[in-house]
Amino acid sequence: MTRHSIWQAVSWAALAIAFFAAKVCAADSQPVIHGPAEACLGGVGGVYLLAEPGELTLDVYKRDRNRRGTSAELRAILTGPDRRVVEETTIPDDGQARGSGWGPVQQTRIATRVERPGVYALNVTVSQDRYGEEMVWGFATNCPRYVIETSRGHKDQRHQEPIVLAGSHAPGNVCFLPRQGPLRIDVSGLPASATKLELFDADGTSLREIPVVGQTAACSVPADVPRDRLPWRLALPARQATIEIDGVTRWDDGDRYPNLSCWTTEPAAHFPLLEYRWLLTPYSRTVNANPGERAETAFQVHNNSDRKRTIQLAVEFSGAEWPVELPAERITLGAKQGAPVLVRYTAADSGEKRICHLRATPVEAPDFTTYSTLEVRSGKSEAARSLVLPLTLKPYQHENEQFGYLPDYPLDNQVYFDPGNHPFVCMADGMASVVDGHWTTADFRRTVRQADGVDDRTAYRPTGTKIAFDSGGGVYTLASAGRQTALLHSADVGRTFTACTLSGREDQSRSYDLEQFSGHNALQGPPPVLRYALTASDPKLFWRRLHDLELFLPQFVDGRLVAGEPVLISHKCIGLAAHSGIPSCVVSRGDRVHVVWAEATEPAEKVPGVPTYVVTYNRATGTLGAPVLVGYGAPPNDIHNTPSITMDSQGYLHVLAGTHGRPFQYARSLQPNEASGGWTAAEPVGKDLSQTYIGLVCGSDDTLHLTYRLWRYGEPPHPHSHHATLAYQRKRAGQPWEAPRVLIVPPFSEYSVYYHRLTIDRQARLFLSYDHWSTFWFYRNDHFGRRRSLMTSADGGDTWELAIDLGTPGMARDSRDR
């Protein structure tokens, strides 16, 4: 045995002795210690604790593997039921050399006083290790009821969260809720001494004895095995294994709790977190009202179980009571249903704040209870002020928690403005606009007819989120019904729509884009539409795709909107990446329609990036010009690298070649409104910028405005790792690109994306819609719904603020007018 293996064996023995000593001491004194009480959990994620009033303690452990040599700093955040941060602490990297193997166990303690019962959360992340592969962690707590959620960072593949145990030789348990249907359990990485595992129900009845063969074990449990005594317990001879369970760590359609890898190490620790996940949201809500004013705000009650449930509601106060009313104190919900609950209140007479707590308790499970917090601030919202940039999002403290941001316009997607500067937003089932001074949604399932006048009640839903307008007041967007895609047109300002089918390619995977206003391309008629039809994927290069790119030029014929036959642009288009940036791939003026796209190349071909082309189609002559290569977006064969095009007041075309973590490449046409008249040499918009996802518009003074994701490395507030910011740049007419300005900093390190979309209104105001998305499943799973916000600049990007209203008469309403 080598010296290292002897040291490792002694180390594991010491851990086991420490574990048993902790249990023995706990048996002789109070309080009893719960949890694994050692560093043994692979992956990251966290713990939910159903805490009772009194002292709550958590000891958090970490042990580094020291395999890669990266800095593995553990960040532990404890929040209350209202997700207000109670304490944040870190455990540093152990400083051991790369390849040195297991390091020493480090630990930290978090303690707080629980004033009222509810579900607390411990969030665990690690720098430069979003999958939790470079360390193991664990916890010990005096709270007897807890649920672990193993939730790593995302991967671009099917979501799975194997439970990884890499601890001592002490016996261990994985206690879980089995899926209703048949399930399979697969266990690998068991110690060589293991001979069998055993599966029990909550009463201790053995359901399966699972033999171990070659340090692996597997079993299948049919659906007819009773699921009425829960949770089940998988007993392990040691805390060394990788466990995969259908419905717990991997999911299929129909599973009750997809993407929630929840389990405990003790049967008695289980509480019905999954059944009552997101029982009451938002967890915290900050509102502003005038002094002494009566107002109301809405919370959401949700039943996540598969049976009808009744929820009891009540209001609690931290100090003196103040006027708060609940119109409904009990609500009954069907399975997987939710409903709003209004809270009516009176603001303080002075510029003070008032706080109350809304409690929710299931009648069927009175031991489970939690609450949300309402904070009412008297006076003007801080969200009305110009932002001090960058806006740093903090864990569980985004725009509402920091500034009281709570607009009354829809935040489902980005906002577009018609020629009269009236706002429109695509919704999940239709389009929202302002009617008689109030936001109203036209539901496509009820307001769409076919272009031939037949009302077949086809259930259309939006495809994409762009909206276009013509000079005559027409409104356009894309929608689909099954495999059929259509361009929708409204002649009555978005109240009703007519569908013009974009026929063909129904048997292929397709995506679409349409021309929207980007500053100087006011449409006279229907917008051009692009179709990207997937023809091939490369199994060896994940991001390489081949698409047929086609151009539709819809027009009105005898008063009827007709799509016409598409014009083939390219057989080698790399595709469209539009979830962030939502780039403009087509722009037009008069009869000239200009299309930009990037192409896939042969893998063996040495190119600096995806070749980016522009071509002009002349509607008057019905001819397509020759494609012009304007630049390359690095790296090659990457579908992220969708380019963007816009034009200035004189008609000059401006193109950015898309990149994935490299500087965007910029080029401008030498002739206005024409792609074939030559281009400036492509140049980077900045040196060594790690840019992705173009959002590009052109201001009334011909300034180009650009937003994108920008990576930063080793900088605050995440100095031990990298993080993705949302950044802004501009290029004034005739001037070079200015340096980037960071607008948003994420609450966590590692991967982030913002689903940002930059638009411009008819008065040249910029509107940046964004929805921060962290790689960490634990953080995202905990939040019900989305966090989209809208930032605006009325001075060409000099200053930015959160958009309180969209500047239309009758729209500047806040929550008290709902």
Residue pairs with C-beta under 8 A, 6 or more apart in sequence:
1 9
4 101
8 101
8 102
11 102
12 168
12 169
13 169
15 38
15 39
15 105
15 167
15 168
16 168
16 169
16 170
18 38
19 37
19 38
19 168
19 170
20 170
22 33
22 37
22 140
23 33
23 37
26 32
26 33
31 57
31 142
32 142
32 144
33 140
33 141
33 142
34 140
34 141
34 142
34 143
34 144
34 146
34 266
34 269
35 47
35 138
35 139
35 140
35 141
35 146
35 265
35 269
36 138
36 139
36 140
36 167
36 172
36 239
36 265
37 59
37 138
37 139
37 140
38 61
38 105
38 138
38 167
38 168
38 170
38 239
39 61
39 62
39 63
39 105
39 135
39 136
39 137
39 138
39 167
40 136
40 138
40 165
40 166
40 167
40 168
40 172
40 239
41 132
41 136
41 137
41 138
41 148
41 150
41 164
41 165
41 167
42 132
42 133
42 136
42 163
42 164
42 165
42 166
42 242
43 131
43 132
43 133
43 150
43 151
43 152
43 161
43 162
43 163
43 164
44 124
44 125
44 126
44 129
44 130
44 131
44 132
44 137
44 151
44 152
44 153
44 776
44 778
45 124
45 132
45 148
45 149
45 150
45 151
45 152
45 161
45 261
45 777
45 778
46 121
46 122
46 123
46 124
46 148
46 149
46 151
46 778
47 58
47 121
47 122
47 124
47 139
47 141
47 146
47 147
47 148
47 149
48 119
48 120
48 121
48 122
48 146
48 147
48 149
48 273
49 56
49 58
49 119
49 120
49 121
49 122
49 141
49 143
49 145
49 146
50 117
50 118
50 119
50 143
50 145
50 146
50 271
50 273
50 367
50 368
51 114
51 117
51 118
51 119
51 120
51 143
52 114
52 117
52 143
53 114
53 115
53 116
53 117
54 113
54 114
55 111
55 112
55 113
55 114
55 142
56 111
56 112
56 113
56 114
56 120
56 141
56 142
56 143
57 109
57 110
57 111
57 141
57 142
58 76
58 78
58 109
58 110
58 111
58 122
58 139
58 140
58 141
58 143
59 107
59 108
59 109
59 139
59 140
59 141
60 74
60 76
60 89
60 91
60 107
60 108
60 109
60 110
60 122
60 124
60 137
60 138
60 139
61 105
61 106
61 107
61 137
61 138
61 139
61 140
62 72
62 74
62 91
62 105
62 106
62 107
62 135
62 136
62 137
63 94
63 102
63 103
63 104
63 105
63 106
63 135
63 136
63 137
64 72
64 93
64 94
64 96
64 102
64 103
64 134
64 135
65 101
65 102
65 103
65 133
65 134
65 135
65 136
66 94
66 96
66 97
66 98
66 99
66 100
66 101
66 102
66 103
66 134
67 98
67 99
67 133
67 134
68 98
68 134
69 97
69 98
69 99
70 127
70 128
70 129
70 134
71 93
71 127
71 128
71 720
71 721
72 93
72 94
72 126
72 127
72 128
72 129
72 134
72 135
73 90
73 91
73 92
73 93
73 126
73 127
73 720
73 721
74 90
74 91
74 124
74 125
74 126
74 135
74 137
75 88
75 89
75 90
75 123
75 124
75 125
75 126
75 127
75 748
76 88
76 89
76 90
76 91
76 108
76 110
76 122
76 123
76 124
77 85
77 87
77 88
77 122
77 123
77 395
77 396
78 85
78 86
78 87
78 88
78 110
78 112
78 120
78 121
78 122
78 123
79 85
79 86
79 120
79 121
79 123
79 395
79 396
80 86
80 118
80 120
81 118
81 119
81 120
81 283
81 370
81 371
81 372
82 118
82 283
82 284
82 357
82 371
82 372
82 373
83 121
83 283
83 284
83 396
83 782
84 284
84 373
84 396
85 394
85 395
85 396
85 397
86 110
86 112
86 120
87 110
87 111
87 112
88 395
89 108
89 110
90 108
91 106
91 107
91 108
92 106
93 127
93 720
94 103
94 104
94 106
96 103
110 122
114 120
115 318
116 316
116 357
116 359
116 371
117 369
117 370
118 369
118 370
118 371
119 273
119 370
120 143
121 782
122 139
123 395
123 778
123 779
124 137
124 778
125 748
125 749
125 750
125 776
126 132
126 134
126 135
126 137
127 718
127 720
127 721
127 749
127 750
128 134
128 720
128 721
128 722
128 749
128 750
129 135
130 152
130 153
130 750
130 751
130 775
130 776
131 152
131 153
131 155
132 152
132 164
136 164
136 166
136 167
138 167
144 268
144 269
145 268
145 269
145 270
145 271
146 264
146 269
146 271
147 262
147 263
147 264
147 269
147 270
147 271
147 273
147 274
148 262
148 263
148 264
148 265
149 260
149 261
149 262
149 778
149 781
150 161
150 162
150 163
150 164
150 249
150 261
150 263
151 161
151 261
151 776
151 777
151 778
151 781
152 161
152 776
152 777
153 750
153 751
153 775
153 776
153 777
154 751
154 775
154 777
156 542
158 250
159 250
159 251
159 259
159 777
160 244
160 249
160 250
161 249
161 250
161 261
161 777
162 242
162 243
162 244
162 249
163 174
163 242
163 243
163 244
163 245
163 248
163 249
163 261
163 263
164 189
164 241
164 242
164 243
165 172
165 236
165 239
165 240
165 241
165 242
165 243
166 239
166 240
167 238
167 239
167 240
168 238
168 239
169 191
169 238
169 239
169 240
170 238
170 239
171 235
171 236
171 237
171 238
171 239
172 235
172 236
172 238
172 239
172 241
172 265
173 233
173 234
173 235
173 236
173 264
173 265
173 266
173 267
174 233
174 234
174 236
174 243
174 245
174 263
174 265
175 231
175 232
175 233
175 234
175 263
175 264
175 265
175 266
175 267
175 269
175 270
176 231
176 232
176 234
176 245
176 248
176 262
176 263
176 264
177 230
177 231
177 232
177 247
177 248
177 257
177 262
177 274
178 221
178 227
178 230
178 232
178 245
178 247
178 248
179 246
179 247
179 248
179 255
179 256
180 223
180 227
180 256
181 223
181 247
181 254
182 220
182 221
182 222
182 223
182 246
183 220
183 221
183 245
183 246
183 247
184 218
184 219
184 220
184 221
184 245
184 246
185 199
185 210
185 217
185 218
185 219
185 220
185 221
185 234
185 243
185 244
185 245
185 246
186 216
186 217
186 218
186 243
186 244
186 245
187 197
187 210
187 216
187 217
187 218
187 234
187 236
187 241
187 242
187 243
187 244
188 215
188 216
188 241
188 242
189 215
189 216
189 240
189 241
189 242
190 197
190 212
190 215
190 216
190 217
190 236
190 237
190 238
190 240
190 241
191 215
191 237
191 238
191 240
192 215
193 237
193 238
194 212
194 215
194 217
194 236
194 237
194 238
195 211
195 212
195 237
196 209
196 210
196 211
196 212
196 217
196 237
197 209
197 210
197 212
197 217
197 234
197 235
197 236
197 237
198 206
198 208
198 209
198 210
198 234
198 235
199 206
199 207
199 208
199 209
199 210
199 219
199 221
199 232
199 233
199 234
199 235
200 206
200 207
200 232
200 233
200 235
201 207
201 226
201 229
201 230
201 232
201 233
202 229
202 230
202 231
202 232
202 233
202 267
203 229
205 229
207 221
207 225
207 232
208 219
208 221
210 217
210 218
210 219
211 217
230 270
231 263
231 264
231 267
231 270
233 267
234 243
234 245
243 249
244 250
246 252
247 255
247 256
247 257
248 261
248 262
248 263
249 261
251 258
251 259
256 274
256 306
257 274
257 277
257 304
259 777
259 781
260 274
260 277
260 781
262 273
262 274
264 270
271 367
271 368
272 305
272 362
272 365
272 368
274 304
275 304
275 305
275 309
275 365
276 303
276 304
276 305
276 362
276 365
276 368
276 370
277 302
277 304
278 300
278 302
278 304
278 784
279 301
279 302
279 303
279 304
279 311
279 360
279 362
279 370
280 299
280 300
280 301
280 302
280 358
280 360
280 370
280 371
280 372
281 299
281 300
281 302
281 372
281 784
281 785
282 299
282 300
282 372
282 400
282 784
283 372
283 373
283 396
284 372
284 373
284 375
284 396
284 400
284 401
285 297
285 299
285 372
285 373
285 374
285 375
285 400
285 406
286 375
286 377
286 400
286 401
286 404
286 406
287 295
287 297
287 374
287 375
287 376
287 377
287 404
287 406
287 814
287 815
288 376
288 377
288 378
288 379
288 380
288 381
288 404
288 406
288 814
289 295
289 345
289 347
289 376
289 377
289 378
289 814
289 815
289 816
290 347
290 378
290 379
291 347
291 348
291 349
291 350
291 351
291 378
291 379
292 346
292 347
292 348
292 349
292 378
293 346
293 347
293 816
294 323
294 344
294 345
294 346
294 347
294 816
295 344
295 345
295 346
295 347
295 376
295 814
295 815
295 816
296 342
296 343
296 344
296 345
296 815
296 816
296 818
297 342
297 343
297 345
297 374
297 406
297 815
297 818
298 340
298 341
298 342
298 343
298 818
299 340
299 341
299 343
299 358
299 372
299 374
300 338
300 339
300 340
300 341
300 784
301 311
301 313
301 331
301 333
301 338
301 339
301 340
301 341
301 360
302 333
302 337
302 338
302 784
303 309
303 311
303 333
303 334
303 335
303 336
303 337
303 338
304 336
305 335
305 336
306 335
306 336
307 335
308 332
308 333
308 334
308 335
309 332
309 333
309 362
309 363
309 364
310 330
310 331
310 332
310 333
310 362
310 363
310 364
311 330
311 331
311 332
311 333
311 360
311 361
311 362
311 363
312 329
312 330
312 360
312 361
312 362
312 363
313 326
313 328
313 329
313 330
313 331
313 341
313 358
313 359
313 360
314 326
314 329
314 358
314 359
314 361
315 324
315 326
315 343
315 356
315 357
315 358
315 359
316 356
316 357
316 358
316 359
316 371
317 355
317 356
317 357
318 355
318 356
318 357
322 345
322 346
322 348
322 354
322 356
323 345
323 346
324 343
324 344
324 345
324 346
324 356
324 374
325 343
325 344
325 345
326 341
326 342
326 343
326 344
326 358
327 342
327 344
328 341
328 342
330 363
331 339
331 341
333 339
341 358
343 358
343 374
345 354
345 356
345 374
345 376
347 354
347 376
347 377
347 378
348 354
348 376
348 378
349 378
350 378
351 377
351 378
351 379
352 378
353 375
353 376
353 377
353 378
354 375
354 376
354 378
355 373
355 374
355 375
355 376
356 373
356 374
357 371
357 372
357 373
357 374
358 371
358 372
358 373
358 374
359 369
359 370
359 371
360 369
360 370
360 371
360 372
361 368
361 369
362 368
377 404
381 403
381 404
381 405
381 406
381 804
381 814
382 402
382 403
382 404
383 399
383 403
383 404
383 405
383 406
383 801
383 802
383 804
384 801
384 802
384 804
385 801
386 799
386 800
386 801
387 791
387 799
387 800
387 801
387 802
389 741
389 742
389 743
389 800
390 725
390 741
390 742
390 743
390 744
390 745
391 399
391 743
391 744
391 745
391 791
392 717
392 744
392 745
393 744
393 745
393 746
393 747
393 772
394 402
394 747
395 747
395 748
395 779
396 747
397 747
398 747
398 772
398 787
398 789
399 405
399 787
399 789
399 802
400 406
403 802
405 789
405 802
406 814
406 815
407 790
407 802
407 803
407 804
407 805
408 439
408 805
408 811
408 813
408 814
408 815
408 817
408 818
409 415
409 423
409 425
409 439
409 790
409 803
409 805
409 806
409 811
410 425
410 427
410 432
410 439
410 441
411 769
411 786
411 788
411 789
411 790
412 425
412 426
412 427
412 428
412 432
412 788
413 425
413 426
413 427
413 465
413 757
413 769
413 788
414 425
414 465
414 582
414 757
414 758
414 759
414 767
414 769
414 790
415 423
415 424
415 425
415 759
415 767
415 769
415 790
415 806
416 423
416 424
416 425
416 466
416 467
416 468
416 469
416 516
416 517
416 759
417 423
417 424
417 517
417 759
417 761
417 762
418 424
418 469
418 473
418 475
418 493
418 762
419 469
419 471
419 473
419 522
419 762
420 762
421 761
421 762
421 763
421 807
421 808
422 433
422 434
422 493
422 808
423 433
423 434
423 761
423 806
423 808
423 811
424 431
424 432
424 433
424 467
424 475
424 494
425 431
425 432
425 433
425 467
426 432
426 462
426 464
426 465
426 466
426 467
426 477
427 441
427 462
428 461
428 462
429 441
429 443
429 444
429 445
429 461
429 462
430 441
430 442
430 443
430 444
430 445
430 447
430 462
431 441
431 442
431 444
431 462
431 467
431 475
431 477
431 490
431 494
431 497
432 439
432 440
432 441
432 442
433 439
433 440
433 442
433 475
433 493
433 494
434 440
434 808
434 810
434 811
435 493
435 495
436 810
437 809
437 810
437 811
438 810
439 811
442 490
442 494
442 495
442 496
442 497
444 459
444 460
444 461
444 462
444 479
444 488
444 497
445 457
445 459
445 460
445 461
446 457
447 495
447 496
447 497
448 458
448 460
448 479
448 488
448 496
448 497
448 498
448 499
449 455
449 456
449 496
449 497
449 498
449 499
450 456
450 458
450 498
450 499
450 501
451 489
451 498
451 499
451 500
451 501
451 560
451 561
451 562
452 560
458 481
458 484
458 499
459 481
460 479
460 480
460 481
460 486
460 488
460 497
460 499
461 479
461 480
461 481
462 477
462 478
462 479
463 478
463 479
463 480
463 485
463 512
464 477
464 478
464 511
464 512
464 513
464 514
464 578
465 582
465 757
466 477
466 478
466 513
466 514
466 516
466 582
467 475
467 476
467 477
467 516
468 475
468 476
468 477
468 514
468 515
468 516
468 517
468 523
468 526
468 527
469 475
469 476
469 517
469 523
470 476
470 523
470 524
470 525
470 526
470 527
471 522
471 523
471 524
473 491
473 493
474 489
474 490
474 491
474 526
475 489
475 490
475 493
475 494
475 497
476 487
476 488
476 489
476 490
476 514
476 526
476 527
477 487
477 488
477 514
478 485
478 486
478 487
478 488
478 512
478 514
478 529
479 485
479 486
479 488
479 497
479 499
480 486
483 506
483 507
484 501
484 506
485 501
485 502
485 510
485 512
486 499
486 500
486 501
486 502
487 499
487 500
487 502
487 514
487 526
487 527
487 529
487 552
487 554
487 561
487 563
488 497
488 498
488 499
488 500
489 497
489 498
489 500
489 526
489 561
490 496
490 497
490 498
491 498
498 561
500 554
500 561
500 562
500 563
501 563
502 512
502 529
502 531
502 552
502 563
502 566
503 563
504 566
505 531
505 533
505 548
508 533
508 534
508 535
509 533
509 534
510 531
510 532
510 533
510 534
511 531
511 532
511 575
511 576
511 578
512 529
512 530
512 531
512 532
513 529
513 530
513 532
513 576
513 578
513 585
513 586
514 527
514 528
514 529
514 530
514 586
515 521
515 523
515 527
515 528
515 529
515 584
515 586
515 587
515 588
515 593
516 527
516 584
516 759
517 523
517 759
517 760
517 762
518 584
518 587
518 646
518 647
518 696
518 697
518 698
518 760
519 646
519 647
519 648
519 697
519 698
519 699
519 700
519 760
519 764
520 589
520 646
520 647
520 648
520 649
520 651
520 698
521 587
521 588
521 589
521 646
521 647
523 588
524 590
525 554
525 555
525 556
526 554
526 555
526 556
526 561
527 554
528 551
528 552
528 553
528 554
528 586
528 588
528 593
528 595
529 551
529 552
529 554
529 563
530 549
530 550
530 551
530 552
530 569
530 576
530 585
530 586
530 595
531 548
531 549
531 550
531 551
531 552
531 566
532 547
532 548
532 549
532 573
532 575
532 576
533 547
533 548
533 550
534 545
534 546
534 547
534 575
535 546
535 547
535 548
535 571
536 545
536 546
537 544
537 545
537 546
538 544
538 545
538 603
538 637
540 603
541 603
541 637
543 637
543 638
543 639
543 640
543 660
544 574
544 600
544 603
544 637
544 638
544 639
545 574
545 575
545 600
545 639
546 571
546 572
546 573
546 574
546 600
547 570
547 572
547 573
547 574
547 575
547 576
548 568
548 570
548 571
548 573
549 568
549 569
549 570
549 573
549 595
549 597
550 566
550 567
550 568
550 569
551 566
551 567
551 569
551 586
551 593
551 595
551 617
552 563
552 564
552 566
552 567
553 564
553 567
553 593
553 617
553 619
554 561
554 562
554 563
554 564
555 561
555 562
555 564
556 562
567 617
567 624
569 595
569 597
569 615
569 624
569 627
570 597
570 599
570 613
570 627
572 599
572 600
572 601
573 597
573 598
573 599
573 600
574 597
574 598
574 599
574 600
574 610
574 637
574 638
574 639
574 641
574 642
575 639
575 642
576 585
576 639
576 642
577 639
577 640
577 641
577 642
577 658
577 693
578 642
579 753
579 755
580 692
580 693
580 695
580 709
580 753
580 754
580 755
580 756
580 757
581 642
581 644
581 692
581 693
581 694
581 695
581 707
581 708
581 756
581 757
581 758
582 695
582 757
582 758
583 642
583 643
583 644
583 656
583 658
583 693
583 694
583 695
583 696
584 644
584 645
584 646
584 696
585 595
585 596
585 597
585 642
585 643
585 644
585 645
586 593
586 594
586 595
586 596
586 645
587 593
587 594
587 645
587 646
587 647
587 653
588 594
589 647
589 651
589 673
590 673
591 618
591 619
591 620
592 616
592 617
592 618
592 619
592 673
592 674
593 616
593 617
593 618
593 619
594 614
594 615
594 616
594 617
594 645
594 647
594 653
594 673
594 675
595 614
595 615
595 616
595 617
595 645
596 612
596 613
596 614
596 630
596 643
596 644
596 645
596 655
597 612
597 613
597 643
598 610
598 611
598 612
598 613
598 633
598 641
598 642
598 643
598 657
598 658
599 610
599 611
599 612
599 613
600 610
600 637
601 607
601 610
601 611
601 636
601 637
603 637
605 636
607 632
607 636
608 632
608 634
608 636
609 632
609 633
609 634
609 635
609 636
609 641
609 657
609 659
609 662
609 665
610 632
610 633
610 634
610 636
610 637
610 638
610 641
610 657
610 658
611 629
611 632
612 629
612 630
612 631
612 632
612 633
612 643
612 655
612 657
612 658
612 665
613 627
613 628
613 629
613 630
614 627
614 628
614 630
614 645
614 653
614 655
614 669
614 675
614 679
615 624
615 625
615 626
615 627
615 628
615 675
616 624
616 625
616 674
616 675
616 676
617 623
617 624
617 625
618 624
618 625
625 675
625 676
626 676
628 675
628 676
628 679
630 655
630 657
630 667
630 679
630 682
631 655
631 657
631 665
631 666
631 667
631 682
632 657
632 665
632 682
633 641
633 643
633 657
633 658
633 659
633 660
633 662
633 664
633 665
634 641
634 659
634 660
634 662
635 641
635 659
635 660
635 662
638 660
640 658
640 659
640 660
640 692
640 693
641 657
641 658
641 659
641 660
642 658
642 694
643 655
643 656
643 657
643 658
643 694
644 655
644 656
644 658
644 694
644 695
644 696
645 653
645 654
645 655
645 696
646 653
646 654
646 696
646 697
646 698
646 704
647 653
647 654
647 672
647 673
647 698
648 654
648 698
648 702
648 733
649 700
649 702
650 672
650 702
651 672
651 673
652 668
652 669
652 671
652 672
653 668
653 669
653 672
653 673
653 674
653 675
654 666
654 667
654 668
654 669
654 696
654 698
654 704
655 666
655 667
655 668
655 679
656 664
656 665
656 666
656 685
656 694
656 696
656 706
657 664
657 665
657 666
657 667
657 682
658 664
658 692
658 693
658 694
659 665
659 691
659 692
660 692
661 690
661 691
661 692
661 711
662 689
662 690
662 691
663 684
663 685
663 686
663 687
663 688
663 689
663 691
664 684
664 685
664 689
664 691
664 694
664 706
664 708
665 682
665 683
665 684
665 685
666 682
666 683
666 684
666 685
666 731
666 737
667 679
667 680
667 681
667 682
667 683
668 679
668 680
669 675
669 677
669 678
669 679
670 677
670 678
670 679
670 680
671 677
671 678
685 691
685 706
685 729
685 731
685 737
686 729
686 737
686 739
686 740
689 710
689 740
690 710
690 711
691 708
691 709
691 710
691 727
692 708
692 709
693 708
693 709
693 753
693 756
694 706
694 708
695 706
695 707
695 708
695 756
695 757
695 758
695 768
696 704
696 705
696 706
696 758
697 704
697 705
697 758
697 759
697 760
697 766
698 704
698 705
698 760
699 705
699 760
699 764
699 766
699 796
700 764
701 732
701 733
701 764
701 796
702 732
702 733
703 730
703 731
703 732
703 733
703 796
703 797
704 730
704 731
705 728
705 729
705 730
705 758
705 760
705 766
705 796
705 797
706 728
706 729
706 730
706 731
706 758
707 726
707 727
707 728
707 729
707 743
707 756
707 758
707 768
708 726
708 727
708 729
708 756
709 724
709 725
709 726
709 727
709 752
709 753
709 754
709 756
710 724
710 725
710 726
710 727
710 740
710 742
711 722
711 723
711 724
711 725
712 722
712 723
712 724
712 725
712 742
713 722
714 720
714 721
714 722
715 723
717 745
718 748
718 749
720 749
721 749
721 750
722 749
722 750
723 745
723 746
723 748
723 749
723 750
723 752
724 746
724 751
724 752
724 753
724 754
725 742
725 743
725 744
725 745
725 746
726 742
726 743
726 744
726 754
726 756
726 768
726 770
727 740
727 741
727 742
727 743
728 740
728 741
728 742
728 743
728 768
728 797
729 737
729 738
729 739
729 740
729 741
730 737
730 738
730 796
730 797
731 737
731 738
732 738
741 797
743 768
743 791
743 800
744 754
744 770
744 772
746 752
746 772
746 774
747 772
747 774
747 779
748 774
748 775
748 776
748 779
750 774
750 775
750 776
751 774
751 775
752 772
752 773
752 774
752 775
753 773
754 770
754 771
754 772
754 773
755 770
755 771
755 773
755 788
756 768
756 769
756 770
756 771
757 768
757 769
757 770
758 766
758 767
758 768
758 769
759 766
759 767
759 769
760 766
760 767
761 767
761 807
764 796
765 792
765 793
765 794
765 807
766 792
766 793
766 794
766 796
766 797
767 790
767 791
767 792
767 803
768 790
768 791
768 792
768 793
768 800
769 788
769 789
769 790
769 791
770 788
770 789
770 791
771 786
771 787
771 788
771 789
772 787
773 780
774 780
789 802
790 802
790 803
791 800
791 801
791 802
791 803
792 800
792 801
792 802
792 803
793 799
793 800
793 801
804 812
805 811
805 812
805 813
